[in-house]
Amino acid sequence: MWRVLFILLPLVFLFILAMAFGAYNKSSVPVHFIVAQKEMTVASLLALFLGIGFFFGTLSLSLSYWRLRVRNRRLRKELNKLKR
């Protein structure tokens, strides 16, 4: 529970900070994607990239966590076999 709180609070704070920044900065910037071009506000662009970064960071950490859990389970089984 505390982990989720410590992860979500900074994310919510950064998102609110991005929205406050965007409220004062309403200028649009052209964004060139690989297949398209779009005009976006600075705040929405900042929120978009913050969300994408959070998604990929969470994905990479969860994959590492899953790998460590599998390794830990394998080592515990091996240790139980050695104890017998």
N, CA, C and O atoms as a GROMACS GRO file, in nm:
protein
  336
    1MET      N    1   0.081  -0.119   0.000
    1MET     CA    2   0.000   0.000   0.000
    1MET      C    3   0.086   0.126   0.000
    1MET      O    4   0.059   0.221  -0.072
    2TRP      N    5   0.191   0.125   0.082
    2TRP     CA    6   0.278   0.242   0.090
    2TRP      C    7   0.357   0.260  -0.039
    2TRP      O    8   0.384   0.374  -0.080
    3ARG      N    9   0.394   0.149  -0.103
    3ARG     CA   10   0.467   0.160  -0.229
    3ARG      C   11   0.384   0.232  -0.334
    3ARG      O   12   0.432   0.320  -0.404
    4VAL      N   13   0.258   0.193  -0.342
    4VAL     CA   14   0.169   0.255  -0.440
    4VAL      C   15   0.154   0.404  -0.410
    4VAL      O   16   0.153   0.486  -0.501
    5LEU      N   17   0.144   0.436  -0.283
    5LEU     CA   18   0.131   0.577  -0.244
    5LEU      C   19   0.256   0.656  -0.280
    5LEU      O   20   0.245   0.768  -0.330
    6PHE      N   21   0.373   0.600  -0.257
    6PHE     CA   22   0.498   0.669  -0.289
    6PHE      C   23   0.522   0.678  -0.439
    6PHE      O   24   0.599   0.763  -0.484
    7ILE      N   25   0.460   0.592  -0.516
    7ILE     CA   26   0.473   0.599  -0.661
    7ILE      C   27   0.372   0.697  -0.719
    7ILE      O   28   0.406   0.778  -0.806
    8LEU      N   29   0.250   0.691  -0.672
    8LEU     CA   30   0.144   0.773  -0.731
    8LEU      C   31   0.149   0.920  -0.690
    8LEU      O   32   0.114   1.007  -0.770
    9LEU      N   33   0.191   0.948  -0.569
    9LEU     CA   34   0.194   1.088  -0.525
    9LEU      C   35   0.287   1.176  -0.609
    9LEU      O   36   0.245   1.283  -0.651
   10PRO      N   37   0.412   1.134  -0.635
   10PRO     CA   38   0.495   1.219  -0.722
   10PRO      C   39   0.440   1.229  -0.864
   10PRO      O   40   0.453   1.333  -0.928
   11LEU      N   41   0.378   1.122  -0.913
   11LEU     CA   42   0.321   1.126  -1.047
   11LEU      C   43   0.205   1.225  -1.054
   11LEU      O   44   0.195   1.303  -1.149
   12VAL      N   45   0.118   1.222  -0.955
   12VAL     CA   46   0.006   1.315  -0.951
   12VAL      C   47   0.057   1.459  -0.936
   12VAL      O   48   0.005   1.550  -0.999
   13PHE      N   49   0.158   1.478  -0.852
   13PHE     CA   50   0.217   1.611  -0.835
   13PHE      C   51   0.274   1.664  -0.966
   13PHE      O   52   0.252   1.780  -1.001
   14LEU      N   53   0.348   1.580  -1.039
   14LEU     CA   54   0.404   1.622  -1.166
   14LEU      C   55   0.297   1.651  -1.269
   14LEU      O   56   0.310   1.743  -1.350
   15PHE      N   57   0.190   1.572  -1.268
   15PHE     CA   58   0.081   1.594  -1.362
   15PHE      C   59   0.011   1.726  -1.332
   15PHE      O   60  -0.020   1.802  -1.424
   16ILE      N   61  -0.014   1.755  -1.205
   16ILE     CA   62  -0.076   1.882  -1.167
   16ILE      C   63   0.016   1.999  -1.201
   16ILE      O   64  -0.030   2.104  -1.246
   17LEU      N   65   0.145   1.982  -1.180
   17LEU     CA   66   0.243   2.085  -1.215
   17LEU      C   67   0.243   2.110  -1.366
   17LEU      O   68   0.254   2.224  -1.410
   18ALA      N   69   0.232   2.005  -1.444
   18ALA     CA   70   0.227   2.019  -1.589
   18ALA      C   71   0.100   2.092  -1.632
   18ALA      O   72   0.102   2.175  -1.723
   19MET      N   73  -0.011   2.060  -1.567
   19MET     CA   74  -0.135   2.128  -1.602
   19MET      C   75  -0.131   2.276  -1.562
   19MET      O   76  -0.183   2.361  -1.634
   20ALA      N   77  -0.072   2.308  -1.448
   20ALA     CA   78  -0.059   2.447  -1.406
   20ALA      C   79   0.033   2.522  -1.502
   20ALA      O   80   0.008   2.638  -1.536
   21PHE      N   81   0.139   2.457  -1.546
   21PHE     CA   82   0.229   2.517  -1.644
   21PHE      C   83   0.154   2.544  -1.774
   21PHE      O   84   0.173   2.648  -1.837
   22GLY      N   85   0.070   2.451  -1.814
   22GLY     CA   86  -0.006   2.466  -1.937
   22GLY      C   87  -0.114   2.572  -1.929
   22GLY      O   88  -0.150   2.632  -2.030
   23ALA      N   89  -0.166   2.595  -1.809
   23ALA     CA   90  -0.268   2.698  -1.793
   23ALA      C   91  -0.212   2.837  -1.821
   23ALA      O   92  -0.283   2.924  -1.870
   24TYR      N   93  -0.085   2.858  -1.790
   24TYR     CA   94  -0.022   2.986  -1.815
   24TYR      C   95   0.046   2.994  -1.951
   24TYR      O   96   0.078   3.103  -1.999
   25ASN      N   97   0.066   2.879  -2.013
   25ASN     CA   98   0.135   2.874  -2.141
   25ASN      C   99   0.045   2.805  -2.242
   25ASN      O  100   0.051   2.683  -2.258
   26LYS      N  101  -0.037   2.882  -2.311
   26LYS     CA  102  -0.136   2.825  -2.402
   26LYS      C  103  -0.087   2.820  -2.546
   26LYS      O  104  -0.166   2.798  -2.637
   27SER      N  105   0.039   2.839  -2.566
   27SER     CA  106   0.090   2.838  -2.703
   27SER      C  107   0.094   2.695  -2.758
   27SER      O  108   0.119   2.599  -2.685
   28SER      N  109   0.070   2.684  -2.886
   28SER     CA  110   0.073   2.554  -2.953
   28SER      C  111   0.207   2.536  -3.023
   28SER      O  112   0.268   2.632  -3.071
   29VAL      N  113   0.250   2.413  -3.027
   29VAL     CA  114   0.374   2.380  -3.097
   29VAL      C  115   0.344   2.269  -3.196
   29VAL      O  116   0.262   2.181  -3.168
   30PRO      N  117   0.409   2.271  -3.312
   30PRO     CA  118   0.388   2.161  -3.407
   30PRO      C  119   0.470   2.040  -3.364
   30PRO      O  120   0.588   2.052  -3.329
   31VAL      N  121   0.408   1.924  -3.368
   31VAL     CA  122   0.474   1.800  -3.331
   31VAL      C  123   0.477   1.712  -3.456
   31VAL      O  124   0.372   1.684  -3.515
   32HIS      N  125   0.595   1.668  -3.495
   32HIS     CA  126   0.610   1.585  -3.614
   32HIS      C  127   0.627   1.440  -3.571
   32HIS      O  128   0.733   1.401  -3.522
   33PHE      N  129   0.523   1.361  -3.589
   33PHE     CA  130   0.531   1.218  -3.567
   33PHE      C  131   0.586   1.154  -3.694
   33PHE      O  132   0.609   1.223  -3.793
   34ILE      N  133   0.608   1.024  -3.691
   34ILE     CA  134   0.666   0.958  -3.808
   34ILE      C  135   0.571   0.965  -3.927
   34ILE      O  136   0.615   0.988  -4.040
   35VAL      N  137   0.442   0.947  -3.902
   35VAL     CA  138   0.346   0.943  -4.014
   35VAL      C  139   0.253   1.064  -4.018
   35VAL      O  140   0.176   1.077  -4.113
   36ALA      N  141   0.258   1.150  -3.921
   36ALA     CA  142   0.164   1.261  -3.918
   36ALA      C  143   0.226   1.382  -3.849
   36ALA      O  144   0.333   1.374  -3.789
   37GLN      N  145   0.156   1.494  -3.861
   37GLN     CA  146   0.197   1.616  -3.793
   37GLN      C  147   0.074   1.672  -3.722
   37GLN      O  148  -0.036   1.670  -3.776
   38LYS      N  149   0.095   1.720  -3.600
   38LYS     CA  150  -0.018   1.770  -3.522
   38LYS      C  151   0.025   1.891  -3.440
   38LYS      O  152   0.140   1.900  -3.398
   39GLU      N  153  -0.068   1.982  -3.418
   39GLU     CA  154  -0.045   2.097  -3.329
   39GLU      C  155  -0.096   2.060  -3.191
   39GLU      O  156  -0.211   2.018  -3.176
   40MET      N  157  -0.012   2.075  -3.090
   40MET     CA  158  -0.050   2.042  -2.952
   40MET      C  159  -0.004   2.154  -2.861
   40MET      O  160   0.093   2.224  -2.891
   41THR      N  161  -0.075   2.171  -2.750
   41THR     CA  162  -0.030   2.268  -2.651
   41THR      C  163   0.088   2.209  -2.575
   41THR      O  164   0.108   2.087  -2.573
   42VAL      N  165   0.165   2.294  -2.514
   42VAL     CA  166   0.283   2.251  -2.441
   42VAL      C  167   0.243   2.163  -2.322
   42VAL      O  168   0.311   2.065  -2.292
   43ALA      N  169   0.134   2.198  -2.256
   43ALA     CA  170   0.091   2.121  -2.139
   43ALA      C  171   0.046   1.981  -2.177
   43ALA      O  172   0.080   1.884  -2.109
   44SER      N  173  -0.030   1.969  -2.285
   44SER     CA  174  -0.074   1.836  -2.325
   44SER      C  175   0.042   1.752  -2.374
   44SER      O  176   0.045   1.631  -2.351
   45LEU      N  177   0.138   1.814  -2.439
   45LEU     CA  178   0.258   1.742  -2.483
   45LEU      C  179   0.340   1.694  -2.364
   45LEU      O  180   0.390   1.582  -2.363
   46LEU      N  181   0.352   1.779  -2.263
   46LEU     CA  182   0.425   1.742  -2.142
   46LEU      C  183   0.354   1.629  -2.068
   46LEU      O  184   0.419   1.536  -2.021
   47ALA      N  185   0.223   1.637  -2.057
   47ALA     CA  186   0.146   1.531  -1.990
   47ALA      C  187   0.154   1.401  -2.068
   47ALA      O  188   0.162   1.294  -2.009
   48LEU      N  189   0.152   1.409  -2.200
   48LEU     CA  190   0.162   1.289  -2.283
   48LEU      C  191   0.295   1.218  -2.262
   48LEU      O  192   0.299   1.097  -2.242
   49PHE      N  193   0.404   1.293  -2.266
   49PHE     CA  194   0.535   1.232  -2.249
   49PHE      C  195   0.559   1.186  -2.106
   49PHE      O  196   0.631   1.088  -2.084
   50LEU      N  197   0.501   1.253  -2.009
   50LEU     CA  198   0.509   1.206  -1.871
   50LEU      C  199   0.439   1.072  -1.856
   50LEU      O  200   0.491   0.982  -1.791
   51GLY      N  201   0.322   1.060  -1.916
   51GLY     CA  202   0.249   0.933  -1.910
   51GLY      C  203   0.321   0.821  -1.983
   51GLY      O  204   0.324   0.708  -1.933
   52ILE      N  205   0.378   0.849  -2.099
   52ILE     CA  206   0.452   0.747  -2.174
   52ILE      C  207   0.575   0.703  -2.096
   52ILE      O  208   0.604   0.584  -2.089
   53GLY      N  209   0.646   0.797  -2.037
   53GLY     CA  210   0.764   0.762  -1.957
   53GLY      C  211   0.728   0.680  -1.834
   53GLY      O  212   0.799   0.586  -1.799
   54PHE      N  213   0.617   0.715  -1.769
   54PHE     CA  214   0.573   0.639  -1.653
   54PHE      C  215   0.535   0.497  -1.694
   54PHE      O  216   0.567   0.402  -1.623
   55PHE      N  217   0.467   0.482  -1.808
   55PHE     CA  218   0.428   0.350  -1.855
   55PHE      C  219   0.550   0.262  -1.883
   55PHE      O  220   0.556   0.149  -1.836
   56PHE      N  221   0.647   0.314  -1.959
   56PHE     CA  222   0.764   0.234  -1.991
   56PHE      C  223   0.851   0.208  -1.869
   56PHE      O  224   0.911   0.101  -1.858
   57GLY      N  225   0.861   0.301  -1.778
   57GLY     CA  226   0.935   0.278  -1.654
   57GLY      C  227   0.872   0.171  -1.568
   57GLY      O  228   0.941   0.084  -1.514
   58THR      N  229   0.740   0.176  -1.555
   58THR     CA  230   0.668   0.074  -1.479
   58THR      C  231   0.681  -0.062  -1.546
   58THR      O  232   0.697  -0.163  -1.477
   59LEU      N  233   0.674  -0.066  -1.677
   59LEU     CA  234   0.688  -0.191  -1.751
   59LEU      C  235   0.825  -0.252  -1.730
   59LEU      O  236   0.836  -0.372  -1.704
   60SER      N  237   0.930  -0.173  -1.740
   60SER     CA  238   1.065  -0.227  -1.723
   60SER      C  239   1.090  -0.273  -1.579
   60SER      O  240   1.155  -0.375  -1.557
   61LEU      N  241   1.040  -0.197  -1.481
   61LEU     CA  242   1.058  -0.239  -1.342
   61LEU      C  243   0.979  -0.365  -1.309
   61LEU      O  244   1.027  -0.450  -1.234
   62SER      N  245   0.860  -0.377  -1.365
   62SER     CA  246   0.781  -0.497  -1.337
   62SER      C  247   0.843  -0.620  -1.401
   62SER      O  248   0.836  -0.728  -1.344
   63LEU      N  249   0.902  -0.605  -1.518
   63LEU     CA  250   0.970  -0.719  -1.580
   63LEU      C  251   1.092  -0.762  -1.497
   63LEU      O  252   1.115  -0.882  -1.480
   64SER      N  253   1.168  -0.667  -1.447
   64SER     CA  254   1.282  -0.701  -1.361
   64SER      C  255   1.235  -0.766  -1.232
   64SER      O  256   1.295  -0.863  -1.185
   65TYR      N  257   1.128  -0.714  -1.175
   65TYR     CA  258   1.073  -0.770  -1.051
   65TYR      C  259   1.025  -0.912  -1.073
   65TYR      O  260   1.048  -0.999  -0.989
   66TRP      N  261   0.959  -0.937  -1.188
   66TRP     CA  262   0.909  -1.071  -1.218
   66TRP      C  263   1.026  -1.168  -1.235
   66TRP      O  264   1.020  -1.280  -1.186
   67ARG      N  265   1.132  -1.126  -1.304
   67ARG     CA  266   1.249  -1.211  -1.322
   67ARG      C  267   1.312  -1.246  -1.187
   67ARG      O  268   1.352  -1.361  -1.166
   68LEU      N  269   1.322  -1.150  -1.096
   68LEU     CA  270   1.380  -1.177  -0.965
   68LEU      C  271   1.291  -1.271  -0.883
   68LEU      O  272   1.343  -1.355  -0.809
   69ARG      N  273   1.160  -1.258  -0.895
   69ARG     CA  274   1.071  -1.349  -0.823
   69ARG      C  275   1.085  -1.492  -0.872
   69ARG      O  276   1.086  -1.585  -0.792
   70VAL      N  277   1.097  -1.510  -1.003
   70VAL     CA  278   1.116  -1.644  -1.059
   70VAL      C  279   1.248  -1.702  -1.012
   70VAL      O  280   1.255  -1.820  -0.975
   71ARG      N  281   1.353  -1.623  -1.013
   71ARG     CA  282   1.484  -1.671  -0.967
   71ARG      C  283   1.480  -1.705  -0.818
   71ARG      O  284   1.538  -1.805  -0.776
   72ASN      N  285   1.413  -1.621  -0.738
   72ASN     CA  286   1.402  -1.646  -0.595
   72ASN      C  287   1.326  -1.776  -0.568
   72ASN      O  288   1.367  -1.855  -0.483
   73ARG      N  289   1.217  -1.799  -0.642
   73ARG     CA  290   1.139  -1.922  -0.626
   73ARG      C  291   1.224  -2.045  -0.661
   73ARG      O  292   1.219  -2.146  -0.592
   74ARG      N  293   1.301  -2.035  -0.770
   74ARG     CA  294   1.387  -2.145  -0.810
   74ARG      C  295   1.494  -2.173  -0.704
   74ARG      O  296   1.521  -2.290  -0.674
   75LEU      N  297   1.553  -2.071  -0.649
   75LEU     CA  298   1.656  -2.090  -0.546
   75LEU      C  299   1.597  -2.147  -0.417
   75LEU      O  300   1.661  -2.227  -0.350
   76ARG      N  301   1.474  -2.106  -0.382
   76ARG     CA  302   1.409  -2.162  -0.263
   76ARG      C  303   1.380  -2.312  -0.280
   76ARG      O  304   1.398  -2.389  -0.186
   77LYS      N  305   1.337  -2.351  -0.398
   77LYS     CA  306   1.313  -2.494  -0.425
   77LYS      C  307   1.442  -2.572  -0.415
   77LYS      O  308   1.445  -2.682  -0.359
   78GLU      N  309   1.548  -2.516  -0.470
   78GLU     CA  310   1.678  -2.583  -0.464
   78GLU      C  311   1.727  -2.593  -0.320
   78GLU      O  312   1.785  -2.695  -0.282
   79LEU      N  313   1.706  -2.490  -0.240
   79LEU     CA  314   1.746  -2.491  -0.100
   79LEU      C  315   1.665  -2.594  -0.022
   79LEU      O  316   1.720  -2.664   0.063
   80ASN      N  317   1.536  -2.606  -0.048
   80ASN     CA  318   1.454  -2.706   0.020
   80ASN      C  319   1.498  -2.846  -0.016
   80ASN      O  320   1.493  -2.935   0.069
   81LYS      N  321   1.541  -2.870  -0.139
   81LYS     CA  322   1.591  -3.001  -0.176
   81LYS      C  323   1.720  -3.035  -0.103
   81LYS      O  324   1.742  -3.150  -0.064
   82LEU      N  325   1.806  -2.935  -0.083
   82LEU     CA  326   1.934  -2.956  -0.013
   82LEU      C  327   1.911  -2.979   0.136
   82LEU      O  328   1.990  -3.051   0.198
   83LYS      N  329   1.808  -2.921   0.194
   83LYS     CA  330   1.779  -2.938   0.338
   83LYS      C  331   1.734  -3.079   0.368
   83LYS      O  332   1.759  -3.129   0.478
   84ARG      N  333   1.668  -3.145   0.275
   84ARG     CA  334   1.615  -3.279   0.300
   84ARG      C  335   1.721  -3.380   0.293
   84ARG      O  336   1.694  -3.499   0.311
   0.00000   0.00000   0.00000
